[in-house]
Amino acid sequence: MSTLDFVGLQPGAATVRGFAPAVAKPIAAQGSGDALVRIAGLTVAFDDGKRHVPVLHGIDLEIRRGETIGIVGESGCGKSVTWLAALRLLGKRARIGGTVSLDGQPMHDFSDAAMARIRGKQIAMIFQDPASSLNPVHRIGRQLAESISLHRGLTGQAARAEALRLLDRVHIPNPGQRLSAYPHELSGGMNQRVMIAMALAGEPDLLVADEPTTALDATIQAQILDLLREIRQDSGMALALISHDLGVIADICDRVMVMYAGRVVEAADSRALFATPGHPYTQGLLAALPDLDAPHRRLEAIAGTVPEPGKLPGGCSFRLRCPHADADCAAEVPGLGHIDKAHQVACLKADSL
């Protein structure tokens, strides 16, 4: 675990294993309860040449305006695929089912041209490897101006002025000089700030950040998180944060969705999830982390790995790694059930854990 997991957390707040979950109310909770984005029954299967292999098994998710939701789980759980499918970025070999709506409008029925207008303008996405997302043979200014022109219709000096404003907005020093730089001339943290600036060019209602702090050192990670928090508070946009780092999730998110093997296994507000995790998988993730307030102890690892798509065990997908599993767990796939008003868990034994 990096030192980032304990950066910026609130001293004195109730903690679980060193975490102080975010406590600020989402902006949407103070206004209307209408969802900005609603995903229902989202399924994805990939054509491997012989058959369609299912990788998502019915994802339900709502995000309100101004809210920050964290999506957490090990690699291969389907976190990124969920949003790539929602934005129809998976290509022709993917078979997508379910519904995705934006402000009540069914995005899954939109034409390719309509979807192109939504991407970046209403829903923007930044990826975990900024170096591969930026074109290495074009200067930063050209790439940023292209995004501004596409989403805002600005060209020439107007686009340059907006590019300078955006670079300044993400706290890049000497923005005029950076416009002339190539991606390889900037650090990983600087390139990630450029990617955030490009995402903000369309003034989106929702920003999807896919592992935005991966491969950055702890200090730069903390700066990027502070920047995302600041932008969200200033603009009122919603934020979907994909991460495997529970410290990041606890620090910035209002609600948390835990995924495992293409399914949601737990969903709750941040404080409830870290205080009383209900699913054995969530409990295992937390048990694998050090507690700064407790005596030194051996960390507990979750045995095994996430099963491959198409090779899931019958019943609960987590049962082969679960210390509480029995014969009942092999008989059916558990659905999400309420253990509290705003806390859902997909486990047959949730009431007894």
Sequence and secondary structure as in RCSB ss.txt:
>XXXX:A:sequence
MSTLDFVGLQPGAATVRGFAPAVAKPIAAQGSGDALVRIAGLTVAFDDGKRHVPVLHGIDLEIRRGETIGIVGES
GCGKSVTWLAALRLLGKRARIGGTVSLDGQPMHDFSDAAMARIRGKQIAMIFQDPASSLNPVHRIGRQLAESISL
HRGLTGQAARAEALRLLDRVHIPNPGQRLSAYPHELSGGMNQRVMIAMALAGEPDLLVADEPTTALDATIQAQIL
DLLREIRQDSGMALALISHDLGVIADICDRVMVMYAGRVVEAADSRALFATPGHPYTQGLLAALPDLDAPHRRLE
AIAGTVPEPGKLPGGCSFRLRCPHADADCAAEVPGLGHIDKAHQVACLKADSL
>XXXX:A:secstr
  GGGGTT  TTS  BTTB    S  GGGGS   EEEEEEEEEEEEE SSSEEEEEEEEEEEEETT EEEEE  T
TSSHHHHHHHHTT S TTEEEEEEEEETTEEGGG  HHHHHHHBTTTEEEE S HHHHS TTS HHHHHHHHHHH
HH   HHHHHHHHHHHHHHTT SSHHHHTT  GGGS HHHHHHHHHHHHHTT  SEEEEESTTTTS HHHHHHHH
HHHHHHHHHH  EEEEEES HHHHHHH SEEEEEETTEEEEEEEHHHHHHS  SHHHHHHHHTS  TTS      
   S    TT   SS TTGGG TT  GGGGT     EEEETTEEE  TTTTT 
